Amino acid sequence: MALQSPIGGGGEGLRTPKFNPPEWQDGSWRDAALCNDKIGSMAVLFFSIYLDDIAAAKAVCQECSVQQDCLEFAINHHEPWGVWGGELFADGKIADPKKQPGRPLASKLSIN
């Protein structure tokens, strides 16, 4: 199944971010990754703060044949943030999906 970049290919007024991937020593799995279009156009999804983008990135991962390799890489290299192998990373760890961002609701606070 071929996926196209969900951020547009041109003419829509969107800028494609410049992406210069580093040279990796162990990156043979990256060539098979669905998110790797060789120009980094999907990076905006995988490193977004928006829930819709994060969900879209995770959906791409679910269809990817190297999802497990990607996840293992991120864990072993303590990736600081982004979606890797279908998981959202924050501060080098898999983020707790149950923890909601922002302040807790007043009803959840214990007031003495």
C-alpha positions in Angstrom: 0.0 0.0 0.0 1.6 3.2 -1.1 1.0 6.2 1.1 1.3 9.8 0.0 2.3 12.6 2.3 -0.7 14.0 4.0 0.7 17.5 4.1 0.5 18.2 0.4 2.8 18.1 -2.5 2.7 21.6 -3.7 0.4 24.3 -4.9 -1.5 24.4 -1.7 0.7 27.1 -0.1 2.4 24.7 2.3 6.1 24.8 2.8 8.0 21.5 2.7 10.6 21.5 5.6 14.2 21.1 4.7 15.4 17.8 6.0 18.9 16.6 6.0 19.0 13.2 7.7 22.3 12.3 9.4 24.4 9.5 8.2 23.4 6.4 10.2 25.6 3.4 10.8 22.7 0.9 11.4 19.9 2.4 9.3 19.2 -0.2 6.8 15.6 -0.5 8.1 15.0 3.2 7.3 15.0 2.6 3.6 11.9 0.4 4.0 10.1 2.8 6.4 6.8 4.2 5.0 7.6 7.6 6.6 10.8 7.9 4.6 10.1 9.7 1.4 13.7 10.8 1.1 12.9 14.5 1.5 11.4 14.5 5.0 8.0 15.8 4.0 6.3 13.6 6.7 8.5 15.0 9.5 5.9 17.6 10.4 3.5 14.8 11.4 6.0 12.7 13.4 7.3 15.7 15.4 4.0 17.6 15.8 2.3 18.7 19.0 -1.1 18.3 17.5 -3.2 15.3 18.4 -4.5 14.8 14.9 -1.0 14.8 13.4 0.2 12.4 16.1 -2.7 10.1 15.3 -1.9 10.3 11.6 1.7 9.4 12.2 0.7 6.4 14.3 -1.6 5.3 11.6 1.3 5.3 9.1 3.4 3.2 11.6 0.6 0.6 11.8 1.0 -0.1 8.1 4.8 -0.1 8.2 6.9 -3.3 7.8 9.7 -2.0 10.0 7.7 -0.6 12.9 9.4 -2.8 15.5 12.9 -1.9 14.2 12.0 1.8 14.5 10.6 1.4 18.0 13.7 -0.5 19.2 15.9 2.1 17.6 14.1 4.9 19.4 14.2 3.1 22.8 17.9 2.2 22.4 18.9 5.7 21.4 16.6 7.5 23.9 14.9 9.6 21.2 13.8 12.8 22.9 10.5 13.2 21.2 8.3 12.4 18.3 6.4 9.3 17.0 8.7 6.3 16.6 7.5 2.8 15.8 3.9 3.8 16.5 4.6 5.2 20.0 4.8 8.9 21.1 8.1 9.7 22.8 8.6 12.5 25.3 11.8 13.2 27.2 13.4 10.0 25.7 10.6 7.6 27.0 7.4 6.3 25.6 4.7 8.9 26.7 1.9 7.7 29.0 -1.2 7.8 26.8 -3.4 8.1 29.9 -1.8 11.3 31.0 -3.6 14.3 29.6 -1.6 17.4 28.8 -2.2 20.6 30.7 -3.5 21.3 34.2 -5.6 18.7 36.0 -9.3 19.4 36.3 -10.4 21.0 39.5 -12.5 17.9 40.3 -9.3 15.8 40.3 -7.5 18.0 42.8 -7.8 17.2 46.5 -8.4 20.4 48.3 -8.0 20.3 52.1 
